[in-house]
Amino acid sequence: MREIENVLICGLGAIGSIYADKIKGAKILVDSDRLERYKKNPTTFNGKVMELDYILPDDEFKADLIIIATKYDGLADAVENIKNFVGENTLILSLLNGVTSEKFIAERYGAEKVVYSYFIGHSAVREGRNITQDGVNTIVMGANERIRKYFDKVEINYEIPNDIIRSMWLKFMLNVSSNQITALMRLTFGEMLNNKKCMEFVVNVMKEVQTIAHAEGVQNTETMIDDALEALKMMCPEGKTSMLQDVEAGRKTEVDMFAGVMIELGKKHNIPTPYNKVLKELIEIY
């Protein structure tokens, strides 16, 4: 079994920066425009300027592990830009929110290279190129011995659930319900949880996700809402969802990955998704 040595990170935002900081010697994939911007205005992580090894899409090198941590609207470009770095033994982790990126990557490079995964932890705060994160971060992934051994070696927090697909859909339920409503109402986690009417709306959104998940073949969907509500209670009361941070900063949101995917899957299974349709239309007003 070939050990992981060469790591490529695609995406240097709130999540990608965490692992660029943790994995010393990782190469950071950027385009030429970003390379110039990052050289002029380097990324600062928890108050320290990051010294990073940038690589361009036209360069050639084979990665043992590629971590994709872009926003949803950057996924297509990322999948194209990693082509020179995917070799026979390359594994790919996608830390994007949602439940569709792995299938998209697998269509290009093969399902055998893709390990299902997602990120959980306290939200990083991004202000320009300055990123702050409190150290609460974990990669949840499907079982893979090569990645497990490497993460143990470089001390990256990870979890391997019994059912990674259900686990990903549970995270999707949390994002579709809490991210979108907090972005619209400008609420912290604590403010959302303490607002009874808001939580009634959140649960109705969760019910739509639960119904779609069941139609998609996800197992044990009957307990997903209770599990999601318990997870919300564990969030930092003063914390803000990533979508709320995007709205406050004037950045493009990931509504297409949340409500947009829900609406499309609803059409696929002939299941109404009225709450997500309303959320998508309201968020797009911003």
PyMOL commands that set and color helices and strands:
alter all, ss='L'
color gray80, all
select helices_A, chain A and resi 16-22+32-40+72-81+83-85+101-109+111-113+145-154+164-185+189-193+196-215+221-233+242-249+256-269+274-285
alter helices_A, ss='H'
color red, helices_A
select strands_A, chain A and resi 7-10+27-29+44-45+48-49+53-55+63-68+86-94+114-115+117-121+125-127+130-132+137-141+158-159
alter strands_A, ss='S'
color yellow, strands_A
deselect
rebuild
show_as cartoon
